[in-house]
Every structure is written in structure tokens, then in C-alpha cells.
């Protein structure tokens, strides 16, 4: 049983949104962030809260350490879009002039860049640049000096600033993906071959493990067969910055999430999640 006093519990609840935001920017998954915040609560319940002089700072440190452990675990067990942490998915249907859509895409772009940083760089950048945590505290979390923490944040900052958010390129990629989907729905085999790279790789993550299909002919045949069976509502999305599509069953439960890699006007890779358990951990837009 927790021995947390009502006053401490109230302080924790007041900090919950901030702690979730820290963990989300560290991990790129709302579900994983919620797990981290819950773990922080459990650790708090085992502490003498009266001995904690700065509860908000203590909680930020704990969330940072737990998130760092998760990131290091991911690094030691390399994961892919299909078997790794839940991908970042945002609705891609809003017009570019829409300020909200622009804000979402900037947030997405940052998360995608953060995913390329080392765990230490990511923690230093997120805590200092996004949440104003002092470098001495960040160094304490990392087990490094204040100067080393500053250096990690500086390195991360350069990587973030040098990355460019796709603009027209993203629209061009979406045109290719839309052409693929239209050809698949129409059973247009030649149309599919026009947009598929000859060496395209399709990887489908299923509950039984990944299924891989290689080559334009095999992928085109599979696409026609799947869409011939009929699909429910679908919506254009960005999946870790890539053009994608999410589809639902008629009852509104998620059916599949697809992400396309487009190079020089042709699709070179398609990743598909169909595992219901995995789909349930992805923050998807509402059914169309």
C-alpha cells in the first residue's frame, strides 16, 4: 500500500502532465510515457517524501532516469519500425496553411530527429532545451560532469538544427503513395509497377512475426489481392515522418498501419503493422 500523503499526491498530480511530456519527448510514445510516469509514482510511494526537498525536481530526475534506461535498452536490442517502440503517427490530411497542422508537423519532425540521437544526447537536449533543467542535474542523472552534459546537449542541438523538415518533398511522396493506393484499388497492375521500385521490399509485422515480400511483381500482386478483399475507412498519416495510411475495420477498431519509403519517385519499401496488440499501443487519429 502507498503511504503517500494527500498533499504529496496532489503535488504529483499537478506535475503529471509535465512528467508525461518529458517522457514522451524522450521515448516518442504516449503509452511508454504513461508507463514511465506510473513507475515514477510507484518509486515515490516507496520513498520518505518528507525527506525530498524539491519534489518536482526529484520527479523529473526519476522520470529522466527511467526514460534513459528504456532508451539504452532499445539501443542494446536494436528495434525496427515493426518490432520497436510505437511509431509517431499524425494526421496528414490538414492543409499546410493550417497553423495546427504546421505545429503538429514541427513536433513530429523534432521527435523523428530526437530518435536519431544517442540516449545521452536525447536526455540532455530534452531536459535542458525543452524543460530548462540545469546541466548539473542532467549530469547527475547521466553519471557525468556538468561539462559533459553541456557537450551532449550541444551535440544534440547541432543535429536537431541541421535537420530539415520536409516540405514539398513530403507532398511529392504523398502523390506517389496515393497513386499506389489508387492503382491497388482499381486492380491496375501496370499502374502499381509504375510506382514500385523493381527491388521494393514489403515487410508485414504480424502476431506471428514479420513476413517479407520482395520485388515489384510480388508486392503488386499482394496489394491487389488485399484491396480486392475490401477495406474499411482509411486516412492519410505521417508515420515517423514517412507518408503512410491507417485503416480501420468497419467497427472502428484499427486494421493496419502502413508506412512508405519513396526514393526518386518510386516506392522502395513498405512497412505494415497488422498486429492488434501493437496497433493498440500506437496513438492513431480517430477513424475516418
N, C-alpha and C positions, 0 to 999 in steps of 0.2 A: 504493500500500500504506500502511496505517496504521502510524505509528511510536509508537502509544500503548503505554506500559509496562504490564505486568501490574497493577501497583499502581493506576495511574490507571484502567485498565479496570475493576478491582474496585470502585473508588470510584464510577464511573459506574453500574455495575450496582446498587450499593447505593442510588443516587439515582433509578434508573429509574422506580419506582412513583410517587414524589413528582413527578417531572417530567411523567409521563403525567397525573397528577391535575391539575396546573396547566394543562396544555394542554387537557385535556378540559373543565375548567370555563370556559376561555377560548373554546373552539370548539364545545362541545356534541356532539362526535363522537369516539368512540373511535378510529375509523380515521384521522381527521385528526390526532388527538393522537399516535398512533403515528408518523405521518409526520413530525410536528414533532420528536419525540424522536430519530428516526433522523437527521434533519437536524442536530440538535444534536451527535450523535455524529460525524457527518462533519466538522462545523466544529471539534470538539475534535481530530480526527485531523490537522487542518492547523495546529494551534497548538503552541507550545512549552509543554507542560503544566507544565514546571518553573517557568515564569515566572508561572503563575497561583497567586496566594497563597491564594485561597479558592475551591476548585474547585466546591463546592456552590453558592456564590453566583454564580459565573461561569455555571454551567449554567442556574440559574434565570433569570438575565438573558437568556441566549441564547434559551431557550425562550419567555420573555416577549416578546422582540423578534420572533421568528419568528411567534408566535401573533398579535401585533399587526399584522404585515404581512398575514397571512391575513385578519384581521377588516377591515382597511382595504380590502383588495382586494374583499371581499364588499360593502362599503359603496359602493365606486365602481362596482360591477357588481351592482345590486340583484338579489336572487335570491328565488325563491318556495319554498314547501314542496316543490314538484316538481323544480325545477332547482337548488336551492341546496344547502347542506351537509346531510348526512344528518340527518333529524329524530330527536328524542329519543323513544324508544319504551319504555314499561314495561308489564308485565302488569297488567291491571285486574281480574283475577278474584279477588284475595285480599279477604277481608273487612276492613272498615275498622278493626276492633279489632286486627288483626294488626300488631304493632309493626314488623315488617319492611316490610310494605306501607306503613305510615304513613311510615317512614323514606324509602322509595323515592319516595313522592309528594311529600314535602318536598323531596327532592333534585331531582325533576322540576320542581316549582314554581319553585325557585331558578334552574334552567337556563333555563326559559321567560322568567323576568323578566330574567335576565342578557342574553338575546338582544335585549332592547329597549334596552339601554344602548349608548352610543357606544363605539367601541373603547377610547378613553382611560379612560372611566368603568369599563368592564369590567375592564381590566387593573389599574387602581388598586384596585378593590374586591377582585378575586380575589387579587391578590398580598398586599395588606395584611390584609384582614379574614379571608381563608381560610388564608393561608400565612405571615402575620406577617413579610412582607418590609418593611424600613424604607422610609419615604417618600422619603428621599434617593436610595435605589437605584431606586425606582419612577420618580422624576423623571428620573433619568439615562437610564432605558430610554425614557421618553417624550420626552426632549429638553426637559423643562420644569423649573421650580424645584420645590423641596420643597413650598413653599406651594401651588403649582398642583396638585401631585399629591394633597395633602391635600384640596383643594377638590373634585377629581374624585371621590375616594373618598367624600367626604361627600355629594355629589350622588347618587352611585350608591346609597349606603346608604339615603338617604331614599326613593328609588324602590323599592328592594327591600322596605323596611319598610312602605311604603304599599300594596303589592300584597297582595291577599287570596287565599289558596289556596281554590279552590272546594271546597265540602263537599257539602251536599245538592244544590246546583245540578248538580254533576257526576253525581250519581245520577239526577236528573231527566232530564238529557241522555241518559244511557245508556238509560233506559226508552224514549225516543223512537227512538234508534238501533236498539234491539232490536226495536221494533215494525216499523220499516222492513225489517229483515232477515227477520223472520218473514213479513211480507206478501210480500216478494220471493220467498222460498222457496215459499210457498203459491200464488204466481201471483195474489195478491189485489190487483188493480189499484186498486180503491176504497180499500183499506187503505193502499196506497202514497200515493195522492193525499191522504189524511187527514194524513199526517205530513210531506209535502213542501210547502215554500213554493211558491206559484204561479210565482215567479221564480227557483227554485233553479238553481244553476249547478254542473254536474258537469265537473271537469277531470281528464282521464286523462293522466298522463305516460307516454309510450311511447318506445321507442328512436328512433322517427322524429319525435318532438316531441309537444307537448301537443295533445290532442283535447278540444274543448269542446262540451258539450251543454247547452242552455238550456231551461228550462221544465219544470214538473212532469210533464206528459204524456210528453214525450220521455224524461225521466230514468226515469220509472216503466216505460215500455216496455223501455228498455235494461236496467234492473235485472232485470226478469222474464226477458228473453232470456238474460242472463248466468248467472243462477242455474238456469235450466232446463237449461243445458248441464252442470250438475253441478259441485260444488266439493269439494275435499278437506277436510282438517281446518282449523279456524279457531279464533281465540282473541280475546277482547276485550282491547284495549290502550288506553293513552293515548298519543296522538301529539302531541308538543309541547303537552301539556295538554288536547288535544281528545279526545273519545271516538272510538275507532277500532276497526278489525278487521284482523288479519293472517291471511291464508290461505296454505296450502301445497299443493303438488302431492302426490299420493299417495306419491311417493318421498321426501318431506320437504324438498324444495327450495322456497324462497319463491315464491308465485304472485302475491300482491298485498298492498298495504298501503293501507287506506282511512282517511281522517280526515273527521269530520263536524262542521260548524258548525251548532249548534242555537240558534235565537233564538225566544223566546216559544213554545216547544213545537213548533216546526216546523224541519225541516232546510232551511237556506238555501244551504249549499254542501257539496259532497263533493269531496275531492281523492283521487286514486287513483294509486299508483305500481305499474306493471307491468313496468318496465324491469329485467331481471335484474341488469344491472351496478349500477344504483342500489340495488336491494334488497340486493345483496351487501355494500354499504357501511353498511347500517343494522344496528345492534345489536338484533336481534329476539329475543324469548323463544323457547324451544325449541318445536318442533312439538307440537301438542296430541296 
